[in-house]
């Protein structure tokens, strides 16, 4: 039985950009820790990055909205808000790419 080999090249896609944006948001939350509702915010960021959310982008959209609401209501540090906006922008690009058939 042959083994699956990883391709010898790596093509960056919008999905990897989304993953990177989530990672930067998580890092910003951890660096700002502790602040009001920081544990709750971190929990939901981890949930949005989970395999279940990646496989169900509608779930990710809902979690992203929840994260934004928690951050706004608790006046999260500016860096978190900037990272959150980047996640939102890239998420919208992903959804556009899916709608246009560029990614499945």
CORQUIJO-V477463 format. One record per residue. N is the residue number from 0. SS is DSSP state (H for helix, E for strand, - for the rest). Layout:
n: [N:N]
ss: [SS:SS]
This chain:
n: [0:1:2:3:4:5:6:7:8:9:10:11:12:13:14:15:16:17:18:19:20:21:22:23:24:25:26:27:28:29:30:31:32:33:34:35:36:37:38:39:40:41:42:43:44:45:46:47:48:49:50:51:52:53:54:55:56:57:58:59:60:61:62:63:64:65:66:67:68:69:70:71:72:73:74:75:76:77:78:79:80:81:82:83:84:85:86:87:88:89:90:91:92:93:94:95:96:97:98:99:100:101:102:103]
ss: [-:-:-:-:-:-:-:-:-:-:-:-:-:H:H:H:H:H:H:H:H:H:H:H:H:H:H:H:H:H:H:H:-:-:-:-:-:H:H:H:H:H:H:H:H:H:H:H:-:-:H:H:H:H:H:-:H:H:H:H:H:H:H:H:H:H:H:H:H:H:H:H:H:-:-:-:-:H:H:H:H:H:H:H:H:H:H:H:H:H:H:H:H:H:H:H:H:H:H:-:-:-:-:-]
